Amino acid sequence: MKNFLSLIVCLSVWFQVSAQQLAKRPNIIVILSDDMGYSDLGCYGSEIQTPNLDKLYKNGLRFTQFYNTARCCPSRASLLTGLYPHQAGMGWMRDKDAGLEGYQGGLSKHAVTMAEVVKPAGYTTLMVGKWHVSQGIRQDGPLANWPLQRGFDRFYGTIQGAGSYYDPATLCRGNQLITPATDTAYQPANYFYTDAVTHEAIRFISESDPAKPFFMYLAYTAAHWPLQAKPADIKKYKGMYDKGWEAIRKQRFEKMKKLGLLPANAELSPSDAPDWKDEKNKAVQAARMEVYAAMIDEMDQGIGEIMAQLKKQGLDENTVVMFMQDNGGCAEEIGTKGKTGPIAANPEKIKPRAKGEVEYDVIPKMTRDGKLIMKGEGIIGGPETTYVSYGKVWANVSNTPFREYKHWVHEGGISTPLIIHYPAGIRQHNSSNFVGHFIDIMPTVAELAGASYPSDWHNNKIIPMEGISLVPLFTGKALDRGKALCWEHEMNRAVRLGDWKLVAKGELLSEKDGYGEWKNYELGKWELYNIKTDRSELHDVSAQHPDMVKEMSAIWDDYAKRAKVLPAPWTPLQGTPESGQ
């Protein structure tokens, strides 16, 4: 009896200590935006109003050399798992399984998500927004890679990667696909997806167990096409872009230098857009950028509302908030060109979906109330009846001062803001030039949560994390990565080693079967840049430094084998590429 009482006392003390330790652990919110460029936030050089994100930076850390993986699915897989995309099973998109470890079209069973890591450490795990790492998107499955099956306690968002903001494709609550009309838990007067994501994030936070810390993955679709935003928010930017893309790009470039994001001697890469004075469709082009700006503005408003909720609950001091973007600005031309008219080829044959019928189409042809959705050179965007992107001309502005876009691994495709706000833990409120990557978020979250990264999970051997924790930077300590960072997407290849970057574009030879089918490529020639003096990648010095090209290309070859880039479905990237090609 005496021993039993002693055991009870010991257990009581253990539970009290555990509860106290749990209470001290921070809440963690990882925010990801969609298809935005490096210069699209106010604190990164933009004219777009992002006061809430700017405030997070002023009281936290702003990273100037942080990287994603150039595309939505691969970046999300890398962020969630702390692995390179191919190791996580997402070397390309979710649309197709190549039967290869690196190209499964969904998360690998040999990878764990941040939710699966922090949940055993006592965290409530919440996910709101875009998922996009499951090949299965329909109710009849497979559901194995949906959020609730990958460690999250609650989920509201979309399984698919894009769609209307007024009637999102594959809208889901928990494991149940829904529509805005059939979701009894949320019935606003006017549904808009960005607002819904914010609303549900606030709901999940307010309903979370106060005795436990929470981890939230918050993935907005803003500012991914289609260009859709509310009239009042668009109005704020009326006339702002009438001066054209060249003027806005130069304006951002100068602001970035003043903010210390770029050195005074930085160079602006050549414009990818025609001269504004020669543009025949100025009014439409300027108005499209007004809608794009409004989409970012709406997301920033939502982040402000979430921060206000944290303060209301007394959680703001002990909550870590991280903000980043999944890839660079997107140059895809979606409905921007050609004759203005319906998306549907035969509109007379189209019927609206019923109220309870799940929307699966990324590009719908008709609204539920029977209105045709329009595209073409005369369409601006904004309302539900339009579906266009802002195109290459404005994506070039978003990615100021860099070259290239989403898809490519030049700086314009992979450079992302990273803002970390943590009042209770960050002692150095400034900018960091540490060279980081999405693979670093998992170890950072695990350390903050006091969680252990597993070697096995559900009887599967787990691939060790690739990244390193950023926590030492919170208190001004030095951090040394000690090894290179590597990339591959659609045969676009890169290596970052110290100040050097080796990069090559994959050359698309054919795409006979259209989107969703494997393409034929040709390996591009390596280019070498000193990023410290040439972040815009304008001066290729590969001819002057052949030994560096040889060393870094060998690093890429080793990475390609180790990180499951190879074998690949791309032609000719079936085996080992020739070093230095």
C-alpha positions as CSV (number, residue, x, y, z in Angstrom):
1,M,0.0,0.0,0.0
2,K,2.9,2.3,0.9
3,N,4.5,1.6,-2.4
4,F,1.3,2.2,-4.3
5,L,0.8,5.6,-2.5
6,S,4.4,6.5,-3.4
7,L,3.6,5.6,-7.0
8,I,0.5,7.8,-7.0
9,V,2.5,10.8,-5.6
10,C,5.3,10.3,-8.2
11,L,2.7,10.1,-11.0
12,S,0.9,13.2,-9.7
13,V,4.2,15.2,-9.6
14,W,5.1,13.9,-13.2
15,F,1.7,15.0,-14.6
16,Q,2.0,18.4,-12.9
17,V,5.5,18.9,-14.3
18,S,4.4,17.7,-17.8
19,A,1.4,20.1,-17.7
20,Q,3.7,23.0,-16.7
21,Q,6.2,22.2,-19.4
22,L,3.4,21.8,-22.0
23,A,2.0,25.2,-21.0
24,K,5.4,26.8,-21.7
25,R,5.7,25.4,-25.1
26,P,4.7,27.9,-27.8
27,N,1.8,27.7,-30.1
28,I,3.1,27.5,-33.7
29,I,1.4,28.8,-36.8
30,V,3.0,28.2,-40.2
31,I,1.5,30.4,-42.9
32,L,2.0,29.7,-46.6
33,S,0.8,31.9,-49.4
34,D,0.4,30.9,-53.0
35,D,2.1,32.0,-56.3
36,M,3.4,35.3,-54.9
37,G,6.8,36.8,-55.8
38,Y,9.7,37.8,-53.6
39,S,8.8,41.6,-53.8
40,D,5.0,41.3,-53.3
41,L,5.0,42.3,-49.5
42,G,5.4,45.8,-48.3
43,C,8.4,44.9,-46.1
44,Y,10.0,43.2,-49.2
45,G,9.6,46.2,-51.5
46,S,6.0,46.3,-52.6
47,E,3.5,49.1,-53.0
48,I,0.7,46.6,-52.0
49,Q,-0.6,47.3,-48.5
50,T,0.4,44.5,-46.1
51,P,0.5,46.3,-42.7
52,N,0.0,43.1,-40.7
53,L,2.8,41.2,-42.2
54,D,5.0,44.3,-42.0
55,K,4.2,44.5,-38.3
56,L,5.2,40.9,-37.8
57,Y,8.6,41.6,-39.4
58,K,9.2,44.8,-37.4
59,N,8.8,42.7,-34.2
60,G,10.5,39.6,-35.5
61,L,13.0,38.3,-38.1
62,R,13.0,38.9,-41.8
63,F,15.0,36.4,-43.9
64,T,16.5,37.7,-47.2
65,Q,17.9,34.5,-48.6
66,F,15.3,31.9,-48.0
67,Y,14.2,29.3,-50.6
68,N,11.2,27.1,-51.6
69,T,11.3,24.4,-54.3
70,A,9.7,26.4,-57.2
71,R,6.3,24.8,-57.4
72,C,3.2,24.2,-55.3
73,C,3.1,20.5,-54.6
74,P,6.8,20.0,-54.2
75,S,7.1,23.0,-51.9
76,R,4.2,21.8,-49.7
77,A,5.7,18.3,-49.4
78,S,9.1,19.7,-48.5
79,L,7.6,22.2,-46.0
80,L,5.4,19.5,-44.3
81,T,8.2,16.9,-44.0
82,G,11.6,18.6,-43.7
83,L,12.7,16.6,-46.8
84,Y,13.5,17.4,-50.4
85,P,10.4,17.0,-52.5
86,H,11.4,13.7,-54.2
87,Q,12.2,12.1,-50.8
88,A,8.7,13.0,-49.7
89,G,7.3,11.4,-52.9
90,M,6.4,14.7,-54.6
91,G,9.1,15.3,-57.2
92,W,6.4,16.7,-59.5
93,M,2.7,17.3,-59.1
94,R,-0.1,15.3,-57.5
95,D,-1.7,14.5,-60.9
96,K,0.3,11.3,-61.7
97,D,2.1,8.4,-60.1
98,A,5.1,7.4,-62.1
99,G,5.6,4.2,-60.0
100,L,8.9,5.7,-58.8
101,E,9.7,6.6,-55.2
102,G,10.4,10.3,-56.0
103,Y,7.3,10.7,-58.2
104,Q,4.3,9.2,-56.4
105,G,1.9,12.0,-56.7
106,G,1.4,12.0,-52.9
107,L,3.3,12.0,-49.6
108,S,5.6,9.0,-49.1
109,K,5.0,6.5,-46.3
110,H,8.6,7.1,-45.5
111,A,8.0,10.7,-44.6
112,V,6.2,12.2,-41.6
113,T,4.5,15.6,-41.5
114,M,5.0,18.3,-38.9
115,A,1.6,17.4,-37.4
116,E,2.7,13.8,-37.0
117,V,5.9,14.9,-35.2
118,V,4.4,17.4,-32.8
119,K,1.1,15.6,-32.0
120,P,2.9,12.9,-29.8
121,A,4.5,15.8,-27.9
122,G,1.1,17.0,-26.7
123,Y,0.1,19.4,-29.4
124,T,-3.3,19.9,-30.9
125,T,-2.8,19.9,-34.7
126,L,-4.9,22.1,-37.0
127,M,-4.9,22.6,-40.7
128,V,-6.7,25.3,-42.8
129,G,-6.5,26.0,-46.5
130,K,-4.8,24.4,-49.5
131,W,-3.5,20.8,-49.1
132,H,-2.4,19.7,-52.6
133,V,-0.2,16.7,-51.6
134,S,-2.6,13.8,-52.2
135,Q,-3.2,12.1,-55.5
136,G,-6.6,11.1,-54.3
137,I,-9.0,14.1,-54.4
138,R,-12.4,12.4,-54.5
139,Q,-14.6,11.2,-51.6
140,D,-14.3,7.6,-52.7
141,G,-10.6,7.8,-52.0
142,P,-7.9,7.1,-51.6
143,L,-7.8,9.3,-48.5
144,A,-4.6,8.0,-47.0
145,N,-2.8,11.3,-47.7
146,W,-5.6,13.7,-46.6
147,P,-4.8,15.9,-43.6
148,L,-6.6,13.9,-40.9
149,Q,-4.7,10.8,-42.0
150,R,-1.4,12.7,-41.9
151,G,-1.6,13.8,-38.3
152,F,-4.0,16.7,-38.2
153,D,-6.9,16.8,-35.6
154,R,-9.0,19.2,-37.6
155,F,-9.1,20.4,-41.2
156,Y,-11.0,22.9,-43.3
157,G,-9.8,23.7,-46.8
158,T,-9.3,22.3,-50.3
159,I,-7.6,19.0,-51.3
160,Q,-7.0,20.2,-54.9
161,G,-4.6,23.0,-55.8
162,A,-6.7,25.7,-57.3
163,G,-10.2,26.8,-58.2
164,S,-12.8,29.5,-57.9
165,Y,-12.6,31.6,-54.7
166,Y,-16.4,31.8,-54.7
167,D,-17.0,28.0,-55.0
168,P,-13.6,26.2,-54.3
169,A,-12.8,22.9,-55.9
170,T,-12.7,20.0,-53.5
171,L,-13.8,22.0,-50.5
172,C,-13.5,19.8,-47.4
173,R,-14.3,19.8,-43.7
174,G,-12.5,17.0,-41.9
175,N,-12.8,14.0,-44.3
176,Q,-16.0,15.1,-45.9
177,L,-16.1,17.0,-49.2
178,I,-18.7,19.8,-49.1
179,T,-19.8,22.9,-51.0
180,P,-20.2,26.4,-49.5
181,A,-24.0,25.9,-49.6
182,T,-24.0,22.6,-47.8
183,D,-21.5,23.4,-45.1
184,T,-23.7,24.0,-42.1
185,A,-20.8,25.1,-39.9
186,Y,-20.1,28.2,-41.9
187,Q,-22.8,30.2,-43.8
188,P,-21.7,33.8,-44.5
189,A,-23.9,36.1,-46.5
190,N,-21.3,36.1,-49.3
191,Y,-18.8,33.2,-49.4
192,F,-15.2,34.0,-50.4
193,Y,-12.5,31.4,-49.8
194,T,-9.8,33.7,-48.4
195,D,-12.2,35.0,-45.8
196,A,-13.4,31.4,-45.1
197,V,-9.8,30.3,-44.4
198,T,-9.3,33.2,-42.0
199,H,-12.7,32.5,-40.3
200,E,-12.0,28.8,-39.8
201,A,-8.4,29.5,-38.5
202,I,-9.9,31.8,-35.9
203,R,-12.6,29.2,-35.1
204,F,-10.0,26.4,-34.6
205,I,-7.8,28.6,-32.4
206,S,-10.7,29.8,-30.2
207,E,-12.0,26.2,-29.8
208,S,-8.6,24.6,-29.1
209,D,-8.0,23.1,-25.7
210,P,-6.4,25.9,-23.6
211,A,-4.5,23.3,-21.6
212,K,-2.5,22.2,-24.7
213,P,-0.4,24.2,-27.2
214,F,-1.6,24.1,-30.8
215,F,0.2,23.7,-34.1
216,M,-1.5,25.2,-37.1
217,Y,-0.6,24.9,-40.8
218,L,-2.4,27.8,-42.5
219,A,-2.2,27.7,-46.3
220,Y,-3.9,30.5,-48.2
221,T,-4.5,30.2,-51.9
222,A,-4.0,33.9,-52.4
223,A,-2.7,35.0,-54.8
224,H,-2.9,32.0,-57.1
225,W,-5.0,32.4,-60.2
226,P,-7.8,33.0,-61.0
227,L,-7.8,36.8,-60.3
228,Q,-10.7,37.1,-58.0
229,A,-11.2,39.6,-55.2
230,K,-13.9,41.7,-53.5
231,P,-14.9,45.1,-55.1
232,A,-14.0,47.2,-52.0
233,D,-10.5,45.7,-51.9
234,I,-9.9,46.2,-55.6
235,K,-11.1,49.8,-55.3
236,K,-8.2,50.6,-53.0
237,Y,-5.7,50.0,-55.8
238,K,-7.7,51.9,-58.5
239,G,-5.2,53.7,-60.8
240,M,-2.1,52.5,-59.0
241,Y,-0.8,50.5,-61.9
242,D,-1.7,52.9,-64.7
243,K,2.0,53.8,-65.0
244,G,2.8,50.3,-66.2
245,W,4.9,47.4,-65.2
246,E,8.3,49.0,-66.0
247,A,7.7,51.9,-63.6
248,I,6.4,49.6,-60.8
249,R,9.3,47.2,-61.2
250,K,11.9,50.0,-61.0
251,Q,10.0,51.5,-58.0
252,R,10.1,48.2,-56.2
253,F,13.8,47.8,-57.0
254,E,14.7,51.1,-55.4
255,K,12.6,50.4,-52.4
256,M,14.2,47.0,-51.9
257,K,17.7,48.7,-51.8
258,K,16.5,51.2,-49.3
259,L,15.1,48.4,-47.1
260,G,18.4,46.6,-47.1
261,L,17.1,43.6,-49.1
262,L,19.5,44.3,-51.9
263,P,23.0,46.0,-51.9
264,A,23.3,49.4,-53.3
265,N,25.2,48.1,-56.4
266,A,22.5,45.4,-57.1
267,E,21.4,45.1,-60.8
268,L,17.9,44.8,-62.1
269,S,17.5,41.9,-64.5
270,P,16.2,42.8,-68.0
271,S,12.5,43.1,-68.3
272,D,10.5,40.1,-69.7
273,A,7.6,42.4,-70.7
274,P,7.1,44.5,-73.8
275,D,7.4,48.3,-73.4
276,W,4.4,49.7,-71.6
277,K,4.1,52.5,-74.2
278,D,3.4,49.8,-76.9
279,E,0.8,47.9,-74.9
280,K,-2.6,48.2,-76.6
281,N,-4.6,46.9,-73.7
282,K,-3.3,49.1,-70.9
283,A,-6.6,49.5,-69.0
284,V,-7.2,45.8,-68.8
285,Q,-3.6,45.0,-67.9
286,A,-3.4,47.7,-65.1
287,A,-6.8,46.5,-63.7
288,R,-5.6,42.9,-63.6
289,M,-2.8,44.0,-61.3
290,E,-5.3,45.9,-59.1
291,V,-7.1,42.6,-58.6
292,Y,-3.9,40.7,-57.8
293,A,-2.9,43.4,-55.2
294,A,-6.4,43.1,-53.6
295,M,-6.0,39.4,-53.2
296,I,-2.8,39.9,-51.3
297,D,-4.4,42.7,-49.3
298,E,-7.3,40.4,-48.3
299,M,-4.9,37.7,-47.1
300,D,-3.0,40.3,-45.0
301,Q,-6.3,41.5,-43.5
302,G,-7.0,37.9,-42.5
303,I,-3.6,37.5,-40.9
304,G,-4.3,40.7,-38.9
305,E,-7.6,39.2,-37.7
306,I,-5.9,36.0,-36.6
307,M,-3.3,38.0,-34.7
308,A,-6.1,40.0,-33.0
309,Q,-7.7,36.7,-31.9
310,L,-4.4,35.5,-30.5
311,K,-4.1,38.7,-28.5
312,K,-7.7,38.5,-27.3
313,Q,-7.0,35.0,-25.9
314,G,-3.7,36.1,-24.4
315,L,-1.7,33.9,-26.7
316,D,0.1,36.4,-28.8
317,E,3.4,36.5,-26.8
318,N,3.9,32.8,-26.7
319,T,2.9,32.0,-30.3
320,V,5.4,31.5,-33.1
321,V,4.1,32.8,-36.4
322,M,6.0,32.0,-39.6
323,F,5.1,33.3,-43.1
324,M,6.5,32.1,-46.4
325,Q,5.5,31.5,-50.0
326,D,5.4,28.3,-52.1
327,N,7.2,29.5,-55.2
328,G,7.9,32.7,-57.2
329,G,5.4,34.7,-59.1
330,C,3.6,32.7,-61.8
331,A,4.0,33.5,-65.5
332,E,1.3,31.1,-66.6
333,E,-1.1,32.6,-69.0
334,I,-4.5,31.4,-67.9
335,G,-7.3,32.8,-70.0
336,T,-5.4,36.1,-70.6
337,K,-5.2,36.0,-74.4
338,G,-7.4,35.5,-77.4
339,K,-11.0,36.4,-78.0
340,T,-13.1,37.4,-75.1
341,G,-15.8,34.8,-74.4
342,P,-17.0,31.8,-72.4
343,I,-14.5,29.2,-71.2
344,A,-16.9,26.5,-72.3
345,A,-16.4,25.5,-76.0
346,N,-20.1,24.6,-76.2
347,P,-21.8,26.8,-73.7
348,E,-25.3,25.8,-74.8
349,K,-24.6,22.3,-73.5
350,I,-23.4,23.3,-70.0
351,K,-25.6,22.9,-67.0
352,P,-25.0,24.4,-63.6
353,R,-24.0,22.1,-60.7
354,A,-26.6,21.3,-58.1
355,K,-26.3,22.9,-54.7
356,G,-24.9,19.8,-53.1
357,E,-22.7,18.6,-56.0
358,V,-19.0,18.8,-55.1
359,E,-17.0,21.0,-57.5
360,Y,-13.9,19.2,-58.8
361,D,-13.0,21.4,-61.7
362,V,-10.0,23.7,-61.2
363,I,-11.3,25.8,-64.0
364,P,-15.2,25.7,-63.9
365,K,-17.2,26.7,-66.9
366,M,-20.4,27.9,-65.1
367,T,-21.5,29.2,-61.7
368,R,-24.0,27.4,-59.7
369,D,-26.7,30.0,-60.6
370,G,-26.1,29.4,-64.3
371,K,-23.8,32.2,-65.3
372,L,-21.1,31.4,-67.9
373,I,-17.5,32.0,-66.8
374,M,-15.5,34.2,-69.1
375,K,-11.9,34.4,-70.3
376,G,-10.0,36.3,-73.0
377,E,-8.0,39.5,-73.6
378,G,-10.8,41.7,-72.5
379,I,-11.4,40.1,-69.1
380,I,-10.0,41.8,-66.0
381,G,-10.9,39.4,-63.2
382,G,-12.6,40.0,-59.8
383,P,-16.1,38.5,-59.9
384,E,-17.0,34.8,-60.0
385,T,-17.9,35.0,-63.7
386,T,-14.2,35.6,-64.7
387,Y,-11.2,33.3,-64.8
388,V,-7.8,34.8,-65.8
389,S,-4.3,35.1,-64.4
390,Y,-2.1,38.2,-64.3
391,G,0.4,36.7,-66.7
392,K,4.1,37.0,-67.3
393,V,4.2,40.8,-67.6
394,W,3.2,41.3,-64.0
395,A,4.9,38.1,-62.6
396,N,8.1,39.8,-63.8
397,V,7.2,42.6,-61.4
398,S,6.4,40.3,-58.5
399,N,9.8,38.7,-58.9
400,T,11.8,41.9,-58.9
401,P,14.8,42.0,-59.3
402,F,15.2,38.4,-60.3
403,R,15.1,36.2,-63.5
404,E,12.5,33.5,-64.1
405,Y,9.3,32.4,-62.4
406,K,7.5,29.6,-60.7
407,H,8.7,26.2,-62.2
408,W,12.3,27.4,-62.6
409,V,15.1,27.3,-60.1
410,H,16.7,30.6,-60.9
411,E,16.2,33.1,-58.1
412,G,12.8,34.3,-59.4
413,G,11.4,30.8,-59.0
414,I,12.6,29.8,-55.6
415,S,13.2,33.0,-53.5
416,T,10.7,33.5,-50.8
417,P,10.2,35.9,-47.9
418,L,10.3,34.3,-44.5
419,I,9.1,36.3,-41.5
420,I,9.2,34.8,-38.0
421,H,7.4,36.5,-35.2
422,Y,7.8,35.2,-31.6
423,P,7.7,37.9,-28.9
424,A,8.6,35.5,-26.1
425,G,11.6,34.0,-27.9
426,I,13.1,36.3,-30.5
427,R,15.7,38.7,-29.1
428,Q,17.1,40.0,-32.3
429,H,14.5,42.0,-34.3
430,N,16.2,42.5,-37.6
431,S,17.0,40.8,-41.0
432,S,18.9,37.6,-41.4
433,N,21.0,36.8,-44.5
434,F,21.2,33.1,-43.5
435,V,20.7,30.9,-46.5
436,G,17.7,28.8,-45.6
437,H,15.2,26.4,-47.2
438,F,11.8,24.9,-46.6
439,I,13.6,21.8,-45.3
440,D,14.6,23.9,-42.2
441,I,11.0,24.5,-41.0
442,M,10.4,20.9,-39.7
443,P,13.5,20.9,-37.5
444,T,12.7,24.4,-36.3
445,V,9.1,23.4,-35.4
446,A,10.3,20.1,-33.7
447,E,12.8,22.0,-31.5
448,L,10.2,24.7,-30.5
449,A,7.7,21.9,-29.7
450,G,10.1,19.8,-27.8
451,A,9.2,17.0,-30.2
452,S,11.2,14.0,-31.3
453,Y,11.6,13.2,-35.0
454,P,10.9,9.5,-35.4
455,S,13.1,6.9,-37.2
456,D,10.1,4.7,-37.7
457,W,6.4,5.5,-38.2
458,H,3.6,3.0,-38.5
459,N,6.1,0.2,-39.3
460,N,7.8,2.3,-42.0
461,K,11.4,3.5,-41.8
462,I,11.4,7.3,-41.9
463,I,14.0,9.3,-43.9
464,P,16.0,11.6,-41.6
465,M,15.4,15.3,-41.8
466,E,17.5,17.2,-44.4
467,G,17.3,20.7,-42.8
468,I,18.6,22.4,-39.7
469,S,16.8,24.3,-36.9
470,L,16.6,28.1,-37.3
471,V,16.0,28.6,-33.5
472,P,19.6,29.7,-32.8
473,L,19.0,32.7,-35.0
474,F,16.2,33.8,-32.7
475,T,18.8,35.0,-30.1
476,G,21.4,36.2,-32.5
477,K,23.6,33.1,-32.5
478,A,25.6,32.2,-35.6
479,L,24.3,29.3,-37.7
480,D,26.3,27.3,-40.2
481,R,24.5,24.9,-42.6
482,G,27.7,23.1,-43.5
483,K,26.5,21.6,-46.7
484,A,25.0,22.6,-50.1
485,L,21.3,23.0,-50.9
486,C,20.0,21.4,-54.1
487,W,17.0,21.6,-56.4
488,E,15.3,19.8,-59.3
489,H,12.0,20.4,-60.9
490,E,11.1,19.5,-64.5
491,M,14.8,19.2,-65.1
492,N,15.5,22.6,-63.9
493,R,18.5,22.0,-61.6
494,A,20.5,24.1,-59.0
495,V,23.0,23.9,-56.2
496,R,23.7,26.6,-53.7
497,L,27.1,26.3,-51.9
498,G,28.1,29.2,-49.8
499,D,27.9,32.3,-52.1
500,W,28.0,30.2,-55.3
501,K,25.0,29.0,-57.2
502,L,25.1,26.5,-60.1
503,V,21.9,26.5,-62.1
504,A,20.5,25.1,-65.4
505,K,17.2,25.3,-67.1
506,G,15.5,22.2,-68.4
507,E,14.6,22.5,-72.1
508,L,11.1,21.3,-72.9
509,L,11.2,19.3,-76.1
510,S,7.6,18.1,-76.3
511,E,4.4,17.7,-74.3
512,K,2.3,15.6,-76.7
513,D,-0.2,14.4,-74.1
514,G,-0.8,17.8,-72.4
515,Y,-0.9,18.6,-68.8
516,G,-0.7,15.7,-66.4
517,E,1.5,13.6,-68.7
518,W,5.3,13.2,-68.5
519,K,7.2,15.5,-70.8
520,N,10.3,15.2,-72.8
521,Y,13.2,17.4,-71.8
522,E,16.8,18.1,-72.6
523,L,19.4,18.9,-70.0
524,G,20.4,22.6,-70.1
525,K,23.9,23.9,-69.7
526,W,25.1,24.8,-66.2
527,E,25.5,28.5,-65.3
528,L,27.5,29.7,-62.4
529,Y,26.9,32.8,-60.3
530,N,28.3,34.5,-57.3
531,I,25.1,35.3,-55.4
532,K,26.8,37.6,-53.0
533,T,27.7,40.0,-55.8
534,D,25.1,38.9,-58.5
535,R,21.8,37.8,-56.9
536,S,20.0,38.7,-60.2
537,E,22.1,36.0,-62.0
538,L,23.2,38.2,-64.8
539,H,26.9,37.3,-65.1
540,D,27.6,33.7,-65.7
541,V,31.2,32.9,-64.6
542,S,31.2,29.2,-65.4
543,A,33.9,29.6,-68.0
544,Q,36.2,31.3,-65.5
545,H,35.6,28.7,-62.7
546,P,35.5,25.3,-64.3
547,D,36.7,23.6,-61.1
548,M,33.8,25.0,-59.2
549,V,31.4,23.9,-61.8
550,K,32.9,20.4,-61.7
551,E,32.7,20.3,-57.8
552,M,29.1,21.6,-57.6
553,S,27.8,19.5,-60.5
554,A,29.2,16.4,-58.7
555,I,27.3,17.5,-55.6
556,W,24.1,17.7,-57.7
557,D,24.7,14.2,-59.1
558,D,25.1,12.8,-55.6
559,Y,22.0,14.6,-54.4
560,A,20.0,13.3,-57.4
561,K,20.8,9.7,-56.5
562,R,20.5,10.0,-52.7
563,A,17.3,12.2,-52.7
564,K,15.3,10.1,-55.1
565,V,15.5,12.5,-58.0
566,L,16.7,9.5,-59.9
567,P,15.3,7.4,-61.4
568,A,13.0,9.9,-63.0
569,P,10.2,9.8,-65.5
570,W,11.7,12.7,-67.5
571,T,13.5,11.9,-70.7
572,P,16.5,11.8,-70.8
573,L,16.8,12.1,-67.0
574,Q,16.3,8.3,-66.5
575,G,19.7,7.6,-65.3
576,T,22.7,9.6,-64.1
577,P,23.1,13.0,-66.0
578,E,26.5,13.9,-67.2
579,S,28.3,16.2,-64.7
580,G,28.8,19.7,-65.9
581,Q,26.7,19.4,-69.0
